[in-house]
Amino acid sequence: MSDFLCVKRLAKVASLGFLSVFLVQACAVNPVTGRQDFVMMSEAQEIELGQAYHREILKQYARYDDEALQSYVNAVGQRLAKESHRGDLKFHFTVLDSPEVNAFALPGGYVYITRGIMAYLNSEAELAGVLGHEIGHVTARHSVRQQSTSAVTGLLGAIIAASAGIDPEAVNVLGTAIIRGYGRDHELEADRLGAEYLARLGYDPEYMIGVVRVLKNQELYEKARAEAEGREYTGYHGLFSTHPDNDKRLQAVIQAAKRHAGAVTQDDNERGYKSQLEGMVFGLGEKEGVVRGQRFYHKPLNASITAPEGWSVLNQPQQLLFVSPEKDALVRVSLKNRGKAETPLALLRSMLGQAVEGQGEVLSQAGMSGYSTTVVVEQTPFGRRPVRYVVWFKNEQTWLFASVAKELGGLDLYEPDIMGSVKSLRILTTAEKTTIKPLRIQLLTADASTRYEALAKKFPAHEVTVQRLRLLNSDYPDQEPEPGEQIKIIQ
């Protein structure tokens, strides 16, 4: 953008009343293009904002507790960052303790990658592809540029703005744009920059195509599972969500990146990368609880619940779902804030109003007090339907079970299954406290007889199917391990 156009856009924004625009650097040279960009934030403010966001991110996502893995990812990221257009900027790389398949970047050099996405990568070169893409968002100042031209829905809003000492009207930049993507052009630019940084460091930028293929397959698999289970799937915004691996624009930027390759070359370091993953938690961790067969165990809460026989068990960060085999009934289990309610009935009354009067049943078992009632709810996954609510007071915890069926008489049909599950809530045994642990990635060297179907039977684990094993090892949808290949299994 020319200086004239930048000033023209500045005048337009100022005319709308954003007087704070005069207090910050509104026209700045883009480190990547060398052209003037319309921005409402200096680099110092960008860094300060990133620091404030970083503190809030770590309140929502725990930092993964493996210093060796953190150091490894940071080392790869720092080498890439030194080859970037903002090599003097101090970058920070963090592995988040989340099963989500995601990676994202904040203003000022803060880059995050989840253990969830790392499980599906199979080499250091692929890791570098993901980190390079996110570094590209930072070097091109995508978050700052987007903030300067639109009011993006904020994830943290004015609280972070105040803590960073910046006008709240100028900092709604996290939210959808950073976590879920910036739009096709900015994502492609991040692809181009990531490929360039890979080439400069000595990796073949073609590895980014491999990342796209692996994660696109993972997305397709998870979308199909989510659809079958009647839930929404939310995936990673970058690298693959906006284009397949045969996208001509993506292939063009990767080919163009090869001209930046230097004399030093790096191999993909597959074995080195996989060795870092050995022992890493897969899926939900201890703080979200673990599922074994039909039973859910939560060590921090000292609680266990059994799903009805044959029902699907969906363990999500904020709730536990049991779904009937025909997908025509579900039970939602969650924790509630008891507030000032002194009894389960009082809590339900505060939630549902007078609808509970004269319709409920007092429950009691193993030191827990409970109450059950059925109320017609206007909006459920099946429309206007009766919902069976059960509240348990378990010491200081408050557990809420909400059950609904597709057919009007479905709750009566599933009554034994639902109430059997509701009454299965109990504390953990001593053995369970020591033996029930999250799933972890382990390594195995394949021989000529190794087949994924046999591995799935030999190492059975919740949600670890034959196709999941293929996805984890880049062999989806129908390939088998090569003799001598180091493959990932879940135990």
N, C-alpha and C positions, 0 to 999 in steps of 0.2 A: 504494500500500500504506500503511496507517495505521501510526503509530509503534508501536502495540500489536502488530500482526502482524509488523513488522520485528523487534522485540525477541523475539517468540515464536520466529521462525525462527533468530535469533542463538543463543538458548538451546539450540535443537535441535542446531545445528552444534557448539556448544561441548560438548554432552553426548557427542558422538562422539569427542572428544579433540583437536579442532583448537584447541589453546590459543592459537595465534598470532592467532586471530580477535580476541582482546582487545587486540592490539597495533596494530590498524589500525582505520580508520573503517568500522564495519559497517553503519551505517544512515545513508544520505546522500540529500540531495534530488536527484532526477533533474532535470537542466537542461531537459529537454523537457517533462515532465509536471508538474513541481512537486511530485510526490509522493515519499514516502520509498521508497528502494530498499534491498534487502539486498545490500550489497557488502562485500568484504573488502579494499578497497584505497582509499587516499585519492587525491585528484587528483595530488598530488605523486608518489606511488608509481606511479600510472598513467603519468605522463610519464616517470619514470625507467625504467619497464619498456619503454615504447615506444622510448626511446633505445637500450636494450640490444638489443631485437629488430631495430631499424633496422640496427645494425652487423652483425648476423647475416644479415639479408636481403641486404645488399649483398655478402656473401661468396658467396651462392648465386645471386643475380641481379646482373649488371653494370648499372650506371647507363648509360643510353643516351648515347653520346658526341655530343651535339648541343646545345650550350648555348642556341642560339636556341629550339629546341623546348622544352627544359626551362624556360626563362624564360616562354615563352608559356603552357604548361600551368600553371605556378606562378601566373601572373597571374590566369588564369581561376579557379583554385582559391581563391586568396586573396580574390578578390571575393565568391565564394560563401560562404567561411568567415566573412567579416565579417557576413553576413546570417543566420548560423546562431544557434542557441541557446547556443553557446559562442564568441561573437565575440572574447572576450579570450584564448582559448587560442591558442598559437602553433602553426599548422599547417605541415606540410612536405609538398610534393607532388613526387613523383619518377617520371620515365618510365623504366621498366626495359627493358633490351635483351633482350627475350624475344619470340619469335613466338607465344607462348600468347595466347589471347583471354581476358584476365583483368584484373581490377582488385580491389584489396582495401585494407583499412585496418587499422592497428595501434592499440593504445591510445595515448592522449596526443597524437593529431593527426597521425599519419603515414599518408599516403595514397599509394598506388602505382597506376600504370596502365601497362600494357605497350604497346609499339609495335604488338604484334599486334592488340590491340583497336582501337587508334587507326586502323589501316588501313581498318577497316570503317565507321568513323563518317564523316559527310559534312558536318558543320557544327560551329561552335563551340557552338551550342545543344545538340547531341547530346553533345558532350564535357562540357558543363556538367551534363547529365543524369546521366552516369556518375559524375562527381566529386561531384555533389550527393548521390547515393545513398550513396557511401562516407563522405562527411562526416556523413551521417545516422547511420551506424553509430557514429561517434566521438561525436557530440553526445548520442546516447541511451545511450552507454556500454555497448553490447551485449557487447563482449568482457569487460568487467569484470563485468557482471551474470551472464553465462553462466559465467564462472569461479567466481563465488560460489555457484552452485547445483549444479554438477556437475564431475566430473573429466574435462575434455576431453582427448582425445589430444594430447599436446604435439608440436610439430614440432622444437623446440629444447630443451625440457625444463629440467632442473635447472642446466645450464651457464649459461643465460641468467639463471635465477633467482639464481644465485650472483653473477653479474656485476652484477646490479641491487640486490643486497643485500636480497632479499625471500625469504621462506620458499618453498622449491620446491613445497610442497603447495598454494600459493595462486596459482601463476602459469602453469599449463598452459592457456594461453588462445589460442595461435596455431593450429597444426595445422588440423584439419578445419574448425573453427568459423569461423576468420577467412579462410582461403584458399578454402574451399568453401561457406561460407554458415552462417547462424545459425538456420535454421528459418523456416517460413512467416511467422509473426507478426512476427518481427524484420525479415525482409526486406521485408515490406509496410510496416512502420513506416519503414524506411530509404527506401523508395519515396515514402512520404507526405512525409517531411522533405525529400528531394531535390527533389520537385515544389514544395514550399513555398519553398525557397531559390531555385529558378529564378524563381518568380513575383516574389519580393521584389526580385530583381536586374533584373527586367524582361523575362526570357525567357518565352515561352509554355510552361507546363508540359506542353502537349500533345506537345512534342518528346520527352518520355520515352516516349510511345507509339511514336514513330518509332524510337527506339533499340531498344525491345523487338522491334519487327517486323524490323528489320534483323538483329539479333543472333540472333533465333530462326531466321530463314532460314539464317544462317550455321551455326548449330548443327545444323539438320536436314541441310544439305549435308554437313557434316563427319561426322556420325554415319553417313550412308549410305556415305560413302567409307571410313570406318573399318571398317564391317561388311563391305564388299566386300573389304577388304584383310586381314581377320581380326585387327584390333587394337582396343584399347579407346579410346574417345574421352572426354576429360575437358574440360569447357567451363567457362565463366565462371559463378560462383555467383549473381550478382546480376541484378536488373532483369528477366530473362526466364526464368530456369531454373525458376521456380516458378509462372509464369503466362503465358498467351499475351497478345497485344495486345488481345484482346477480353474479358479478364478483368474482370468487373463490379466486383470489389473494387479493382483497380488503377484503373479508370476513375473510380470514386467518389472515391478520394483525390486524383486529378489535378484533377477538377472542384472539389473542396473547396479545393485549393491556390490556385485562381484568385482567391479573395477576398483573398489577400495581395498581389496585384499593386498596384504603386504607379503614380505618374503617368508615370514614365520607362519606356519600352519599348526592348528590344533586338531587332534583327533576328537571324536565325540565323547571319550572317557565314559563309556557305558558302565564298565565295572566299578569305576570310582564313584560314579553317581549312585548306583544301586546299593553299594556298600553303605552309603550315608543313610539310605532309607531303611536298612534292616533294623527292626525293632520299633519303627515309627507307628504310632497309633493310626488305625484305619477306621473310618466311620466316626460315629459319635464317641466321645471320650467319657471318662468316669463321671465328670460333672453333669453330663446329660443322661447318664444311665446306660445300661447295656441290655441287649435282648438275647436270650438263649431259648430257641424254640418258641414256645408260647408264653414264656415268662419274662417279665421285665424286672430288672434289679437296679436299684439306685443306692449306691453305698453312702454318699454324703447325706441322703435323706433317711437312711436306714429303713428302706421300704422295698416291698416286692408286690407285684400284681400279676395275675395270670389272665391272659386273653382267652376267650372262648375257643374251644377246639376247632381247628380248621380256619379260623379267622386270620386275616393279615394283621401284622403288628408294624405300625409306622411310628418310629421313635423320632420325633422332631424336637428342636431346641426348646420350644415353648409349650409343647403338648405331646400327649401320647394318644395315638388313634388305633382302634381296633375296627377292622372292616370285615363284614360278613363275606362268605365265599361268593355269593351272588351279587355283591356290591349294593345290596338293598337295605342295609342297616349299618350304623356305625356308633361307636362309643368314643367320646372324647374325654380324656382324663387330663386334668390340669390342677395346678396349685392356685389357691385364692388368698387374697389378703383378708384376714378375718375382721380387721378393723375393731369396732366396739361390740360386735355381735357376741353375745355370751353363750348362744346355743346354735346348733346347725339350723334349727327352724328359724331363728332370728336372722341368720345370714341369708337364707333363701328368701325370707320375707323382704329383706332389704334389696335383694336382687330382682325379685319377681312381683313384689307388691302383694296385694290381698289375694292374688290368684292361688296362693298356697293354703289359704284358710280352709280347714275342714276336709282336705283331700289327701293329707299326708300320712306317713307311717314313721314312728320312732324306731330307730335301729340302735343296736348295741352289740359289741363283740370285742373281746380281747383288750379291754381298757379303752376302746374307742366309742364315741357317741356319734350317732348319725341321724339323718332325716331324709326321707324320700317322698317325692311328690311328682305328679305329671301335670304339665301345663301346655296349652296350645300356644305355639310360637309362630308368628307370621312368616319369618324368613329363616328357613333351614336349607341344607343342601337339596332337599326334596320339595321345597315349597312350604306352604302352611301345614304344619304337622304337630301332633303331640310330641312333647319332649319329656323324657323321664330324667329328673334331676335327683342326684344323691349327693349329700354332703357328709364327709367324715371329718370329725375333729380327732386328729391323731397327735397327742401331746400338743406342741405349739403349731403343728402343721394343719392346714385345711385343704382337704382334697375334694375336688368337684368332679363328679361323673355326669356327663350329659349324653343321653342316648336317644336316637331318632331312627325311624324306619321309613322306607319309601312308601309302602302300602299303609293305609290307615289302621289296619289291624295288625301291622307288623310287630309293634312293641309287645303285644300279647303273645304272638308266635315266638318271639325271641326272648321272652321273659326269663326262662331258666338260664339261658346263656348269659344274658346281660347281668342278672342278679348274682349269678355264680362268679362272674368277673368282679363285680362291685364288692362282694364279700370276701374276695381273695386277698384284699389289701392286708398286709401283715409286715412285721419287722423281719430283718434278715437274720438268718441263723449264723452262728459263729463260723461255720465252714464256708458259708456263702460270702461272708465279709473278706475272707482270705483267698478264695478261689475264683470269684467272679471278677474278671478283669476285662478291659476293652480289647478288641481285636487289634492285632499288630501285623505288620508286614514282615515276612521272613523270606529268605532266599533259598533256592534249590537249584542244583545243577541238573539239567535235563539229560537223559540218555535216549537211546533209540526207541525205548518203549514208553516214554513219558507222554501221557495224554491228559488234556485238561479235564475231561469227564472223570477220569480216575482220580485226579487230584481233588476235584470237588467232592467226591465221595470219601476220600481218605482224610481230608481236612475240612469237615463240614462246619460251616459257620453261617450265622444268619445273614442273608442278603448276598452271600458269596456264591454265585452261580457259575456254571461253566463259562457263560458269556462274560461275566464280570472278570474272571481270570484272564480270558483272552484280551479284554480291554486293557487290563493292567499291564499286559505284556506286549501290546501292539500287534496282537494276532487276531483281532476281530475282523470279520465275523466267523471265519471257519478254518483258520490256520492252526497248526500244532507246533509245539516247541522244536527247535533244532537240537540235535545231540550236542552236548557241550555248552549250550546256552544257559546263562544264569537267568532264572525266571523268578517272579514274585508270587508268593502264595500268602494266604491270610489265615492266621491262627489266633 
